[in-house]
Amino acid sequence: MATATLVSYEIEEGQRLIDALNAANLSVDSALWIYAPEPETWRLTLATPLYDRQGPLKTYGEILSVFRQVKPELKIDWTALVAVSPKHELIEGLRQSQQDWNLNLSGTRLTNNWVDRTWIEDAYIYQIK
């Protein structure tokens, strides 16, 4: 059971960042907050094609550059950001679930579920493309 609570301002701030990244032409294909039981924190996971094209270091640099420019200043911890490939196992599993069940997971809270071979204790999904 998740002990750290994801609060509405974090969901709103995450959306502000996603909007800013998209406005800066740093395409975010999929995005979700996911609870990590160890070390009991929430991670804002952002899947972008930039990760495959230029690697994780360049991707984090681009994301942090946009993060710092958002006004008013974002009230989420930048260390909670996780950049991944759109081919990441969890992202592909969520994408496949959407297709298999003819669902749109945008705006969905997912709790205590298996997605492919990944256990999700708690997550808030912005979008899966």
Salt bridges, closest charged atoms under 4 A:
GLU13 OE2 - ARG16 NH1 2.89
GLU62 OE2 - LYS58 NZ 3.11
GLU89 OE2 - ARG117 NH2 2.76
ASP122 OD2 - ARG109 NH2 2.90
